[in-house]
Amino acid sequence: MPRKQQINPEEETSLRIKVPSITLNKESIRTLWKIVEQAKDTGESDIKLHISGDKEFVNTQNIDKLINARWPSNVQIVDLLAVSEKKAIDVIFENHPMGANRIEISSNDSDWVTARSKEITDFINEHKSWHWIFYSVPMLMIMVFIFAILGWLSVAVHYGWSFDKGIIGGMVGLMVGAFSTQGLMWAYPYINVESGTGSPKKTIRTILNYLFPAIGLGIVMNIIWTLWI
């Protein structure tokens, strides 16, 4: 963590918080900054507020200027930092789980670190999203398996319960599932920051939110109807 002055290692308490999949907007960023800025001191402090994405960025040291600025339509990085002589909070969000997503708190006052940790944990819990399912290997395997089963059933109920045809349907389902999960990871980022401006990704995500239930219900009803007939 960058620091203006190094806290005495013998007195320092440091804590790193793991960041799950979350959804944020400008107001939630402001709320988070109210926690981070508590690391400022009455003396000199280092402040950084950074938003970037699609080769565009906003850099400032004032939260109002950050909130009022035009953000990139697809925010990819959020970087909030407040460092004083004896306290520091560093927040890094990237819209991918393999990125540098973390929140680090340091101080020579362990009680202060504990209090800020609880505030940040409460904030994270309030803004958790369900997008994590697209970044969990077990969940991805289950989704692809479901696609394979649906492909097999679709072929089986329409063309007969042939083993060869079922294998073909299952392979097609696997391919569709593999490509679909890649597209869903693009549409549903791990760290989703709503910039307040429209974007193709946001439009697609809105459509999919309505399309998923409709497709699922349609497939189930089609299979039930075919078996009933």
Contacts in CASP RR format, 6 or more apart in sequence:
PFRMAT RR
TARGET T0000
AUTHOR 0000-0000-0000
METHOD contacts of the structure
MODEL  1
MPRKQQINPEEETSLRIKVPSITLNKESIRTLWKIVEQAKDTGESDIKLH
ISGDKEFVNTQNIDKLINARWPSNVQIVDLLAVSEKKAIDVIFENHPMGA
NRIEISSNDSDWVTARSKEITDFINEHKSWHWIFYSVPMLMIMVFIFAIL
GWLSVAVHYGWSFDKGIIGGMVGLMVGAFSTQGLMWAYPYINVESGTGSP
KKTIRTILNYLFPAIGLGIVMNIIWTLWI
1 83 0 8 1.000
1 88 0 8 1.000
1 90 0 8 1.000
1 104 0 8 1.000
1 106 0 8 1.000
2 46 0 8 1.000
2 81 0 8 1.000
2 83 0 8 1.000
2 90 0 8 1.000
3 46 0 8 1.000
3 83 0 8 1.000
3 88 0 8 1.000
4 44 0 8 1.000
4 45 0 8 1.000
4 46 0 8 1.000
4 83 0 8 1.000
4 84 0 8 1.000
4 85 0 8 1.000
5 85 0 8 1.000
7 85 0 8 1.000
7 86 0 8 1.000
7 88 0 8 1.000
7 106 0 8 1.000
7 107 0 8 1.000
7 108 0 8 1.000
8 108 0 8 1.000
11 108 0 8 1.000
12 106 0 8 1.000
12 107 0 8 1.000
12 108 0 8 1.000
13 106 0 8 1.000
13 107 0 8 1.000
13 108 0 8 1.000
13 109 0 8 1.000
13 110 0 8 1.000
13 113 0 8 1.000
14 104 0 8 1.000
14 105 0 8 1.000
14 106 0 8 1.000
14 113 0 8 1.000
15 104 0 8 1.000
15 105 0 8 1.000
15 106 0 8 1.000
15 113 0 8 1.000
15 117 0 8 1.000
16 102 0 8 1.000
16 103 0 8 1.000
16 104 0 8 1.000
16 105 0 8 1.000
17 102 0 8 1.000
17 103 0 8 1.000
17 104 0 8 1.000
17 105 0 8 1.000
17 117 0 8 1.000
17 120 0 8 1.000
17 121 0 8 1.000
17 124 0 8 1.000
18 101 0 8 1.000
18 102 0 8 1.000
19 93 0 8 1.000
19 101 0 8 1.000
19 102 0 8 1.000
19 103 0 8 1.000
19 124 0 8 1.000
19 191 0 8 1.000
20 124 0 8 1.000
20 128 0 8 1.000
20 132 0 8 1.000
21 97 0 8 1.000
21 128 0 8 1.000
21 129 0 8 1.000
21 130 0 8 1.000
21 131 0 8 1.000
21 132 0 8 1.000
21 135 0 8 1.000
21 190 0 8 1.000
21 191 0 8 1.000
21 192 0 8 1.000
22 93 0 8 1.000
22 124 0 8 1.000
22 127 0 8 1.000
22 128 0 8 1.000
22 129 0 8 1.000
22 191 0 8 1.000
22 192 0 8 1.000
23 127 0 8 1.000
23 129 0 8 1.000
23 131 0 8 1.000
23 192 0 8 1.000
23 193 0 8 1.000
23 194 0 8 1.000
24 32 0 8 1.000
24 78 0 8 1.000
24 93 0 8 1.000
24 127 0 8 1.000
24 191 0 8 1.000
24 192 0 8 1.000
24 193 0 8 1.000
24 194 0 8 1.000
25 193 0 8 1.000
25 194 0 8 1.000
25 196 0 8 1.000
26 67 0 8 1.000
26 71 0 8 1.000
26 194 0 8 1.000
26 195 0 8 1.000
26 196 0 8 1.000
27 67 0 8 1.000
28 123 0 8 1.000
28 127 0 8 1.000
29 66 0 8 1.000
29 67 0 8 1.000
29 78 0 8 1.000
29 80 0 8 1.000
29 193 0 8 1.000
30 63 0 8 1.000
30 67 0 8 1.000
31 123 0 8 1.000
32 80 0 8 1.000
32 91 0 8 1.000
32 120 0 8 1.000
32 123 0 8 1.000
33 49 0 8 1.000
33 63 0 8 1.000
33 66 0 8 1.000
33 80 0 8 1.000
35 89 0 8 1.000
35 116 0 8 1.000
35 119 0 8 1.000
35 120 0 8 1.000
35 123 0 8 1.000
36 80 0 8 1.000
36 81 0 8 1.000
36 82 0 8 1.000
36 89 0 8 1.000
36 91 0 8 1.000
37 47 0 8 1.000
37 63 0 8 1.000
37 82 0 8 1.000
38 82 0 8 1.000
38 87 0 8 1.000
38 89 0 8 1.000
38 116 0 8 1.000
39 45 0 8 1.000
39 82 0 8 1.000
39 83 0 8 1.000
39 84 0 8 1.000
39 87 0 8 1.000
39 88 0 8 1.000
39 89 0 8 1.000
39 105 0 8 1.000
39 107 0 8 1.000
39 116 0 8 1.000
40 47 0 8 1.000
40 82 0 8 1.000
40 84 0 8 1.000
40 87 0 8 1.000
41 84 0 8 1.000
41 85 0 8 1.000
41 86 0 8 1.000
41 87 0 8 1.000
43 84 0 8 1.000
43 85 0 8 1.000
44 84 0 8 1.000
44 85 0 8 1.000
45 82 0 8 1.000
45 83 0 8 1.000
45 84 0 8 1.000
46 81 0 8 1.000
46 82 0 8 1.000
46 83 0 8 1.000
46 84 0 8 1.000
47 61 0 8 1.000
47 81 0 8 1.000
47 82 0 8 1.000
47 83 0 8 1.000
48 59 0 8 1.000
48 61 0 8 1.000
48 79 0 8 1.000
48 80 0 8 1.000
48 81 0 8 1.000
48 82 0 8 1.000
49 58 0 8 1.000
49 59 0 8 1.000
49 60 0 8 1.000
49 61 0 8 1.000
49 62 0 8 1.000
49 63 0 8 1.000
49 66 0 8 1.000
49 79 0 8 1.000
49 80 0 8 1.000
49 81 0 8 1.000
50 57 0 8 1.000
50 58 0 8 1.000
50 59 0 8 1.000
50 77 0 8 1.000
50 78 0 8 1.000
50 79 0 8 1.000
50 80 0 8 1.000
51 57 0 8 1.000
51 58 0 8 1.000
51 66 0 8 1.000
51 69 0 8 1.000
51 71 0 8 1.000
51 72 0 8 1.000
51 75 0 8 1.000
51 77 0 8 1.000
51 78 0 8 1.000
51 79 0 8 1.000
51 193 0 8 1.000
52 58 0 8 1.000
52 72 0 8 1.000
52 75 0 8 1.000
52 76 0 8 1.000
52 77 0 8 1.000
52 79 0 8 1.000
53 72 0 8 1.000
53 74 0 8 1.000
53 75 0 8 1.000
53 76 0 8 1.000
53 77 0 8 1.000
54 72 0 8 1.000
54 73 0 8 1.000
54 74 0 8 1.000
54 76 0 8 1.000
56 72 0 8 1.000
57 72 0 8 1.000
58 66 0 8 1.000
58 69 0 8 1.000
58 70 0 8 1.000
58 71 0 8 1.000
60 66 0 8 1.000
60 69 0 8 1.000
70 197 0 8 1.000
71 193 0 8 1.000
71 195 0 8 1.000
71 196 0 8 1.000
71 197 0 8 1.000
72 195 0 8 1.000
73 195 0 8 1.000
73 197 0 8 1.000
73 198 0 8 1.000
73 199 0 8 1.000
73 202 0 8 1.000
74 195 0 8 1.000
74 199 0 8 1.000
74 201 0 8 1.000
75 95 0 8 1.000
75 193 0 8 1.000
75 195 0 8 1.000
76 94 0 8 1.000
76 95 0 8 1.000
77 92 0 8 1.000
77 93 0 8 1.000
77 94 0 8 1.000
77 95 0 8 1.000
78 91 0 8 1.000
78 92 0 8 1.000
78 93 0 8 1.000
78 191 0 8 1.000
78 193 0 8 1.000
79 91 0 8 1.000
79 92 0 8 1.000
79 93 0 8 1.000
80 89 0 8 1.000
80 90 0 8 1.000
80 91 0 8 1.000
81 88 0 8 1.000
81 89 0 8 1.000
81 90 0 8 1.000
81 91 0 8 1.000
82 88 0 8 1.000
82 89 0 8 1.000
83 90 0 8 1.000
86 107 0 8 1.000
86 108 0 8 1.000
86 109 0 8 1.000
87 106 0 8 1.000
87 107 0 8 1.000
87 109 0 8 1.000
87 112 0 8 1.000
88 104 0 8 1.000
88 105 0 8 1.000
88 106 0 8 1.000
88 107 0 8 1.000
89 103 0 8 1.000
89 104 0 8 1.000
89 105 0 8 1.000
89 106 0 8 1.000
89 116 0 8 1.000
90 102 0 8 1.000
90 103 0 8 1.000
90 104 0 8 1.000
91 102 0 8 1.000
91 103 0 8 1.000
92 100 0 8 1.000
92 101 0 8 1.000
92 102 0 8 1.000
92 103 0 8 1.000
93 101 0 8 1.000
93 191 0 8 1.000
93 193 0 8 1.000
94 100 0 8 1.000
94 101 0 8 1.000
94 190 0 8 1.000
94 191 0 8 1.000
95 189 0 8 1.000
95 190 0 8 1.000
95 191 0 8 1.000
95 192 0 8 1.000
95 193 0 8 1.000
96 189 0 8 1.000
96 190 0 8 1.000
96 191 0 8 1.000
97 135 0 8 1.000
97 190 0 8 1.000
101 190 0 8 1.000
101 191 0 8 1.000
103 120 0 8 1.000
105 113 0 8 1.000
105 116 0 8 1.000
105 117 0 8 1.000
105 120 0 8 1.000
106 113 0 8 1.000
107 113 0 8 1.000
129 192 0 8 1.000
131 188 0 8 1.000
131 189 0 8 1.000
131 190 0 8 1.000
131 192 0 8 1.000
132 139 0 8 1.000
132 190 0 8 1.000
133 139 0 8 1.000
133 143 0 8 1.000
134 140 0 8 1.000
134 181 0 8 1.000
134 184 0 8 1.000
134 185 0 8 1.000
134 188 0 8 1.000
135 185 0 8 1.000
135 190 0 8 1.000
140 181 0 8 1.000
143 177 0 8 1.000
143 180 0 8 1.000
143 181 0 8 1.000
144 174 0 8 1.000
144 177 0 8 1.000
144 178 0 8 1.000
144 181 0 8 1.000
147 173 0 8 1.000
147 174 0 8 1.000
147 176 0 8 1.000
147 177 0 8 1.000
147 180 0 8 1.000
148 169 0 8 1.000
148 170 0 8 1.000
148 171 0 8 1.000
148 173 0 8 1.000
148 174 0 8 1.000
148 177 0 8 1.000
149 170 0 8 1.000
150 173 0 8 1.000
150 219 0 8 1.000
151 169 0 8 1.000
151 170 0 8 1.000
151 172 0 8 1.000
151 173 0 8 1.000
151 176 0 8 1.000
152 166 0 8 1.000
152 167 0 8 1.000
152 169 0 8 1.000
152 170 0 8 1.000
152 173 0 8 1.000
153 223 0 8 1.000
154 169 0 8 1.000
154 219 0 8 1.000
154 222 0 8 1.000
154 223 0 8 1.000
155 165 0 8 1.000
155 166 0 8 1.000
155 168 0 8 1.000
155 169 0 8 1.000
155 170 0 8 1.000
155 172 0 8 1.000
156 162 0 8 1.000
156 165 0 8 1.000
156 166 0 8 1.000
157 223 0 8 1.000
157 226 0 8 1.000
157 227 0 8 1.000
158 226 0 8 1.000
159 165 0 8 1.000
184 208 0 8 1.000
186 201 0 8 1.000
187 201 0 8 1.000
187 204 0 8 1.000
187 205 0 8 1.000
187 208 0 8 1.000
188 205 0 8 1.000
189 201 0 8 1.000
194 202 0 8 1.000
END
